[in-house]
């Protein structure tokens, strides 16, 4: 319904793209397998050299001979655009997250432990007037554990004015939200279209 500002994700498997989200709507905070690049020295000031992910896959399919040949051709090891532990988050995350969260009027958090920083800090950066919904099997990111975290567990008057926890899996939570908004049929139509699209190409469907 064209009201999504941005989808921030920790997934590296590009499920959001498979589900039909436009690339410009997604911030893959830990990178993904949509592309690859030549690994450079951390002190290098040269522009990062991008490599088509299909080219990397073909090289890897040939084993050591393939990736060594690609390394020689590109002038360095080639890795997917995913973030390893200790590496900085992508420039897109750095450039967009403060502005996006400042403009957020509803924050929906789906299926996460909110245990990994700095991604988990996004919860506390939404304006104090923005409602926040957690759809998760387990409680996560509460204010006792996370700065400016969720307050849905607080029961005294005035302690929680905006936070809600829908306890359950993401599929049932999203269907319940769509039904409450009168979008149930629209959601099911989108799901059917993605399943049919994937099946026509022999791909697994992201539901």
C-alpha positions in Angstrom: 0.0 0.0 0.0 3.0 2.3 -0.6 3.5 3.4 3.0 6.7 1.6 3.9 9.6 4.0 4.4 12.3 1.4 4.8 13.0 -2.2 5.7 16.1 -2.7 7.8 17.2 -6.3 7.9 19.9 -8.5 9.4 19.2 -11.2 6.9 22.1 -11.9 4.5 20.0 -14.2 2.2 18.1 -11.5 0.3 14.7 -12.9 1.3 13.2 -9.4 1.2 14.1 -9.0 -2.5 12.7 -12.5 -3.2 9.5 -11.5 -1.4 9.2 -8.6 -3.8 10.5 -5.5 -1.9 12.2 -3.0 -4.2 15.9 -2.6 -3.6 15.6 1.0 -2.6 13.3 0.1 0.3 15.9 -2.3 1.8 18.8 -1.6 4.1 20.8 -4.9 4.5 22.6 -3.9 7.7 24.8 -7.0 7.6 25.1 -7.1 3.8 23.8 -9.8 1.5 24.6 -12.1 -1.4 23.3 -9.7 -4.1 26.9 -8.7 -5.0 30.5 -9.2 -4.2 33.7 -7.1 -4.0 37.5 -7.3 -4.0 38.8 -7.5 -0.4 41.2 -4.5 0.2 43.5 -3.5 3.0 41.6 -1.8 5.8 43.9 1.2 5.2 43.2 1.4 1.5 41.7 4.6 0.3 40.9 3.2 -3.2 37.3 2.8 -4.3 35.9 -0.7 -3.6 35.9 -2.8 -6.7 32.5 -4.5 -7.2 32.2 -8.0 -8.8 29.1 -9.7 -10.2 27.9 -12.3 -7.7 27.3 -14.8 -10.6 31.0 -14.4 -11.6 32.1 -15.3 -8.0 29.7 -18.3 -8.0 31.1 -19.6 -11.2 34.6 -19.3 -9.8 33.7 -21.1 -6.6 32.0 -23.9 -8.5 35.4 -24.6 -10.1 37.0 -25.0 -6.7 40.4 -23.7 -5.7 41.5 -23.3 -9.3 38.5 -21.1 -10.0 38.7 -18.7 -7.0 42.5 -18.4 -7.3 42.1 -17.4 -11.0 39.5 -14.8 -10.0 41.8 -13.5 -7.3 44.6 -13.1 -9.9 42.2 -11.4 -12.4 40.7 -9.0 -9.8 43.9 -8.2 -7.9 42.7 -9.7 -4.6 40.4 -12.1 -2.9 36.7 -11.7 -3.8 34.0 -12.1 -1.1 30.2 -11.6 -1.1 28.9 -8.2 0.2 28.3 -9.6 3.7 29.6 -8.1 6.9 31.8 -10.3 9.0 32.3 -9.8 12.8 34.4 -6.7 13.5 33.8 -5.2 10.1 32.0 -1.8 9.7 28.4 -1.8 8.6 27.6 -0.8 5.0 27.6 2.9 4.1 23.9 2.7 3.2 23.1 1.9 6.8 25.2 4.7 8.1 23.8 7.2 5.6 20.1 6.4 6.1 19.3 5.1 9.6 19.3 8.4 11.6 17.1 10.1 9.0 14.8 7.2 8.5 14.2 6.7 12.2 13.6 10.4 12.8 10.8 10.2 10.2 9.4 6.9 11.5 5.7 7.1 12.6 5.3 3.4 13.2 8.1 0.9 14.0 7.4 -2.8 13.4 10.0 -5.3 14.5 9.8 -8.9 13.3 11.4 -12.1 14.4 14.6 -11.1 16.1 16.4 -11.5 19.5 17.6 -7.8 19.3 20.9 -9.0 20.7 23.3 -7.7 18.1 24.6 -4.1 18.3 24.4 -1.6 16.7 21.4 -2.9 14.9 19.4 -3.3 18.0 19.8 0.4 18.8 17.4 1.2 16.0 14.5 0.4 18.3 15.4 3.3 20.7 15.9 5.8 17.9 12.2 6.0 16.8 10.5 9.2 18.0 8.8 9.0 21.4 5.4 9.6 19.6 5.8 6.6 17.3 4.0 3.4 18.2 6.2 0.3 18.2 5.1 -3.3 17.6 7.2 -6.4 18.2 6.1 -9.6 16.4 8.1 -12.3 18.0 7.8 -15.7 19.7 9.8 -14.4 22.6 10.1 -11.0 24.4 13.1 -9.1 23.2 14.6 -5.6 23.4 12.9 -4.5 26.5 14.1 -1.3 28.3 15.6 -3.3 31.1 18.1 -4.7 28.6 18.3 -2.1 25.9 18.5 1.7 26.0 15.1 3.1 25.1 13.9 -0.4 24.5 10.3 -1.7 24.5 8.1 -1.0 27.5 5.2 -3.4 26.9 6.1 -5.4 30.0 5.6 -2.4 32.3 2.2 -2.4 33.9 2.0 0.8 36.0 0.0 3.7 34.6 2.0 5.9 32.4 5.0 3.6 32.0 4.0 2.3 28.5 2.2 4.6 26.1 3.1 3.1 22.8 4.6 -0.4 22.8 2.8 -3.7 21.9 4.1 -7.3 21.8 2.3 -9.8 19.5 3.5 -13.1 20.8 3.8 -15.6 17.9 5.6 -16.3 14.6 6.1 -13.7 11.9 3.7 -15.3 9.5 0.7 -15.3 11.9 1.6 -11.9 13.2 1.7 -10.3 9.8 -1.5 -12.0 8.8 -3.2 -10.7 12.0 -2.0 -7.2 11.3 -3.1 -7.3 7.7 -6.5 -8.5 8.8 -6.9 -5.7 11.4 -6.1 -3.2 8.7 -8.5 -4.7 6.2 -5.6 -5.9 4.0 -6.0 -9.7 4.4 -7.0 -10.4 0.8 -4.3 -8.1 -0.5 -1.6 -9.9 1.5 -2.8 -13.3 0.3 -2.8 -12.1 -3.3 0.8 -10.9 -2.9 1.8 -14.3 -1.4 0.2 -16.2 -4.2 1.9 -14.0 -6.8 5.3 -14.6 -5.3 4.8 -18.4 -5.0 3.6 -18.5 -8.7 6.6 -16.4 -9.8 9.1 -18.6 -7.9 7.5 -21.8 -9.2 7.6 -20.6 -12.8 11.4 -20.3 -12.4 12.0 -23.4 -10.3 12.9 -21.4 -7.3 12.1 -21.8 -3.6 9.3 -19.4 -2.6 9.9 -16.9 0.2 6.6 -16.7 2.2 
